[in-house]
Amino acid sequence: MLVHSGTDPARPPDPTSSALTPPIPGLGLCGPGWTVLAAHGSRWSWSIRLDAHGAAYAAPTRVAQAVAVRVLSAHGIDVLGWNPADPEARAYAAVTVAPQFPAQRRDTWRWWR
């Protein structure tokens, strides 16, 4: 999952604004900006913040997706595309392929060798 969460760290919140967006449940530990979250089954396994990899807080979605593809590729994960899991929350699910593990060959062992 590629998610955008938090408030802009460069801009203090406006206490008079009534348009403050509520926090997205479950994303409080991501920090501000773009983050890649990995899940195993229904549990979160790990996360990588993308600000250090080139996707700043205000980066457009396309830039964050490109950076996420590069970061995930470095971890051996091929991304084919993105599905909008929740566009209003700026969350996108990566379409990935399962890694192809080569079939292990059994040595041809014969008793007469």
Backbone as JSON, one array per atom type, in Angstrom:
{
  "sequence": "MLVHSGTDPARPPDPTSSALTPPIPGLGLCGPGWTVLAAHGSRWSWSIRLDAHGAAYAAPTRVAQAVAVRVLSAHGIDVLGWNPADPEARAYAAVTVAPQFPAQRRDTWRWWR",
  "N": [[0.85, -1.18, 0.0], [0.49, 2.18, -0.79], [0.52, 5.09, 0.9], [-0.62, 8.35, 1.9], [-0.18, 10.46, 4.53], [-0.77, 12.32, 7.58], [0.08, 15.72, 8.62], [1.27, 18.64, 6.95], [4.61, 19.1, 7.66], [6.0, 21.48, 7.35], [4.2, 23.49, 7.61], [2.41, 25.03, 10.09], [-0.55, 23.91, 11.83], [-3.72, 25.47, 11.21], [-5.55, 26.92, 13.65], [-8.02, 28.16, 13.42], [-9.25, 27.16, 11.25], [-11.92, 25.35, 9.89], [-11.84, 23.26, 8.27], [-10.24, 21.12, 8.85], [-8.86, 18.02, 8.26], [-9.88, 14.84, 9.39], [-7.81, 12.45, 11.11], [-6.63, 9.54, 9.41], [-7.74, 6.36, 10.18], [-5.54, 3.96, 11.55], [-3.26, 4.81, 10.26], [-1.63, 6.33, 11.78], [0.96, 5.83, 12.66], [2.62, 6.21, 10.55], [3.76, 8.67, 10.03], [4.24, 12.03, 8.68], [3.54, 12.49, 5.22], [4.43, 10.52, 2.28], [4.22, 6.99, 2.4], [5.23, 3.59, 2.16], [3.51, 0.73, 2.86], [3.66, -2.59, 3.97], [1.93, -5.63, 4.0], [1.27, -8.73, 5.57], [-0.88, -11.12, 5.04], [-3.46, -10.14, 7.04], [-2.1, -8.44, 8.66], [0.09, -5.7, 9.36], [3.38, -5.61, 8.14], [5.86, -4.24, 7.56], [7.16, -0.9, 6.99], [8.09, 1.83, 4.85], [9.2, 5.05, 4.78], [8.91, 7.53, 2.28], [10.05, 10.01, 1.96], [12.82, 10.32, 2.25], [13.68, 9.13, -0.01], [12.98, 10.6, -2.18], [10.32, 11.42, -2.52], [8.72, 13.93, -1.48], [6.66, 15.53, 1.1], [4.7, 17.09, -0.22], [4.67, 15.98, -2.73], [3.32, 15.0, -5.89], [0.89, 12.4, -6.57], [1.68, 10.69, -8.7], [4.47, 10.99, -8.73], [5.13, 9.97, -6.21], [4.29, 7.33, -6.57], [6.1, 6.48, -8.54], [8.53, 6.68, -7.15], [8.0, 4.83, -5.13], [7.85, 2.48, -6.65], [10.53, 2.26, -7.42], [11.79, 1.97, -4.9], [10.54, -0.37, -3.93], [11.38, -2.15, -5.9], [14.08, -2.32, -5.33], [13.89, -3.93, -3.15], [13.26, -6.31, -4.25], [10.66, -6.56, -5.2], [8.34, -6.56, -7.69], [6.39, -4.14, -9.25], [3.44, -3.88, -11.0], [1.45, -2.03, -11.42], [-0.93, 0.38, -10.08], [-3.73, 0.35, -7.92], [-6.48, 2.32, -6.99], [-7.01, 2.19, -3.78], [-8.25, 3.75, -1.85], [-9.01, 6.62, -2.92], [-9.77, 9.11, -1.8], [-8.55, 9.12, 0.66], [-6.02, 9.07, -0.18], [-4.69, 6.6, -0.69], [-3.19, 3.8, -2.12], [-3.17, 0.66, -3.69], [-0.64, -1.59, -4.48], [-0.14, -3.39, -7.46], [1.18, -6.39, -7.69], [3.48, -9.03, -8.63], [3.89, -12.43, -7.85], [7.01, -13.59, -6.7], [9.07, -15.52, -8.83], [10.27, -18.47, -7.98], [12.94, -20.52, -8.75], [12.46, -23.9, -9.69], [13.69, -26.41, -7.66], [16.09, -28.64, -8.64], [16.47, -32.07, -8.42], [19.37, -33.85, -7.73], [20.69, -36.16, -10.03], [21.03, -39.04, -8.83], [22.46, -42.09, -8.66], [22.54, -45.42, -7.61], [24.61, -46.94, -8.67], [26.76, -45.4, -9.2]],
  "CA": [[0.0, 0.0, 0.0], [1.13, 3.49, -0.81], [-0.42, 5.99, 1.59], [-0.2, 9.7, 2.24], [-0.85, 10.76, 5.8], [-0.18, 13.36, 8.43], [-0.06, 17.12, 8.23], [2.51, 19.17, 6.39], [5.49, 19.52, 8.75], [6.49, 22.82, 7.1], [3.13, 24.45, 7.82], [1.67, 24.76, 11.33], [-2.01, 23.84, 11.61], [-4.49, 26.7, 11.43], [-6.58, 26.59, 14.64], [-9.32, 28.75, 13.09], [-9.82, 26.48, 10.08], [-12.88, 24.29, 10.2], [-11.67, 22.23, 7.24], [-9.19, 20.17, 9.23], [-9.26, 16.65, 7.91], [-9.64, 13.92, 10.49], [-6.77, 11.48, 10.8], [-7.08, 8.28, 8.8], [-7.49, 5.31, 11.16], [-4.53, 2.96, 11.23], [-2.1, 5.38, 9.62], [-1.0, 7.27, 12.7], [2.37, 5.54, 12.87], [3.37, 6.41, 9.31], [4.41, 9.96, 9.95], [3.71, 12.84, 7.59], [4.05, 12.25, 3.88], [4.18, 9.26, 1.58], [4.79, 5.8, 3.04], [4.87, 2.29, 1.61], [3.2, -0.22, 3.93], [3.56, -3.97, 3.49], [1.12, -6.47, 4.88], [1.32, -10.18, 5.39], [-2.23, -11.48, 5.48], [-4.19, -8.95, 7.49], [-1.26, -7.7, 9.61], [1.15, -4.89, 8.77], [4.69, -6.21, 8.37], [6.88, -3.21, 7.6], [6.85, 0.33, 6.27], [9.23, 2.65, 4.44], [8.82, 6.42, 4.43], [9.49, 7.84, 0.99], [10.63, 11.35, 1.89], [14.27, 10.2, 2.08], [13.94, 8.53, -1.31], [12.65, 11.54, -3.24], [8.9, 11.8, -2.56], [8.46, 14.85, -0.36], [5.28, 15.58, 1.59], [3.79, 17.69, -1.21], [4.86, 15.36, -4.04], [2.09, 14.47, -6.49], [0.7, 10.95, -6.48], [2.47, 10.0, -9.72], [5.86, 10.99, -8.29], [5.22, 9.03, -5.09], [4.19, 5.98, -7.12], [7.37, 6.17, -9.21], [9.52, 6.46, -6.1], [7.65, 3.57, -4.47], [8.25, 1.39, -7.54], [11.98, 2.14, -7.32], [12.12, 1.44, -3.58], [10.11, -1.77, -3.86], [12.24, -2.91, -6.8], [15.32, -2.57, -4.58], [13.58, -5.01, -2.21], [12.91, -7.5, -5.01], [9.22, -6.6, -5.43], [7.98, -5.94, -8.96], [5.07, -3.5, -9.25], [2.87, -3.77, -12.35], [0.59, -0.85, -11.48], [-1.54, 0.82, -8.82], [-5.19, 0.43, -7.84], [-6.86, 3.27, -5.94], [-7.71, 1.54, -2.67], [-9.1, 4.79, -1.27], [-8.48, 7.87, -3.46], [-10.0, 10.24, -0.92], [-7.55, 9.05, 1.71], [-4.74, 9.0, -0.88], [-4.12, 5.27, -0.46], [-3.17, 3.04, -3.38], [-2.67, -0.71, -3.54], [0.27, -1.99, -5.55], [-0.41, -4.64, -8.15], [2.49, -7.04, -7.75], [3.51, -10.42, -9.07], [4.61, -13.29, -6.92], [8.33, -13.9, -7.24], [9.22, -16.85, -9.4], [11.4, -19.19, -7.43], [13.24, -21.63, -9.65], [12.21, -25.23, -9.12], [14.95, -27.06, -7.31], [16.26, -29.93, -9.29], [17.1, -33.13, -7.63], [20.53, -34.43, -8.4], [20.46, -37.51, -10.52], [21.9, -39.91, -8.05], [22.19, -43.49, -8.92], [23.29, -46.24, -6.68], [25.76, -47.57, -9.28], [27.84, -44.43, -9.42]],
  "C": [[0.89, 1.24, 0.0], [0.14, 4.46, -0.19], [0.22, 7.34, 1.83], [-0.94, 10.08, 3.52], [-0.13, 11.89, 6.51], [-0.45, 14.75, 7.92], [1.3, 17.61, 7.77], [3.41, 19.67, 7.51], [6.02, 20.93, 8.56], [5.44, 23.89, 7.39], [2.42, 24.12, 9.13], [0.18, 24.72, 11.07], [-2.68, 25.16, 11.96], [-5.61, 26.38, 12.42], [-7.95, 27.15, 14.3], [-9.98, 28.05, 11.91], [-10.76, 25.38, 10.52], [-12.75, 23.13, 9.23], [-10.54, 21.26, 7.58], [-9.68, 18.77, 8.93], [-8.97, 15.74, 9.09], [-8.54, 12.94, 10.13], [-7.37, 10.19, 10.26], [-6.76, 7.17, 9.8], [-6.43, 4.33, 10.66], [-3.28, 3.52, 10.6], [-1.35, 6.35, 10.52], [0.48, 7.03, 12.9], [3.22, 5.81, 11.65], [4.18, 7.69, 9.31], [3.86, 10.76, 8.79], [4.34, 12.48, 6.26], [3.7, 10.9, 3.33], [4.92, 8.11, 2.25], [4.33, 4.56, 2.28], [4.68, 1.36, 2.8], [3.07, -1.61, 3.32], [2.79, -4.78, 4.51], [1.36, -7.93, 4.55], [-0.01, -10.69, 5.94], [-2.97, -10.21, 5.85], [-3.38, -8.12, 8.49], [-0.18, -6.93, 8.87], [2.49, -5.52, 9.13], [5.79, -5.16, 8.51], [6.42, -1.99, 6.82], [8.14, 1.06, 5.94], [8.69, 4.03, 4.1], [9.57, 6.82, 3.18], [10.12, 9.22, 0.89], [12.15, 11.3, 1.68], [14.65, 9.63, 0.72], [13.51, 9.41, -2.47], [11.2, 11.93, -3.37], [8.59, 12.63, -1.33], [6.99, 14.85, 0.02], [4.32, 16.05, 0.5], [3.94, 17.07, -2.6], [3.53, 14.85, -4.59], [2.06, 12.94, -6.41], [1.59, 10.2, -7.47], [3.94, 9.92, -9.34], [6.05, 9.98, -7.17], [5.14, 7.59, -5.58], [5.49, 5.58, -7.81], [8.47, 5.89, -8.2], [9.26, 5.13, -5.4], [8.04, 2.37, -5.34], [9.76, 1.17, -7.45], [12.41, 1.53, -5.99], [11.73, -0.03, -3.47], [10.95, -2.67, -4.76], [13.57, -3.24, -6.12], [15.14, -3.68, -3.55], [13.14, -6.29, -2.93], [11.42, -7.66, -5.27], [8.91, -5.85, -6.72], [6.56, -5.42, -8.9], [4.61, -3.34, -10.69], [2.02, -2.52, -12.51], [0.01, -0.56, -10.11], [-3.05, 0.83, -8.96], [-5.53, 1.42, -6.75], [-7.68, 2.57, -4.86], [-8.67, 2.52, -2.0], [-8.57, 6.14, -1.76], [-8.68, 9.08, -2.56], [-8.97, 10.28, 0.21], [-6.14, 9.03, 1.14], [-4.01, 7.71, -0.49], [-4.26, 4.45, -1.73], [-2.56, 1.67, -3.12], [-1.81, -1.06, -4.74], [-0.19, -3.31, -6.15], [0.95, -5.29, -8.36], [2.36, -8.46, -8.3], [4.3, -11.21, -8.04], [5.97, -13.61, -7.52], [8.39, -15.34, -7.73], [10.47, -17.5, -8.82], [11.7, -20.36, -8.36], [12.99, -22.96, -8.95], [13.56, -25.89, -8.84], [15.0, -28.42, -7.97], [16.93, -30.9, -8.34], [18.29, -33.65, -8.42], [20.18, -35.83, -8.87], [21.48, -38.42, -9.84], [21.49, -41.34, -8.29], [23.05, -44.32, -8.01], [24.54, -46.86, -7.31], [26.9, -46.61, -9.56], [28.99, -44.67, -8.54]]
}
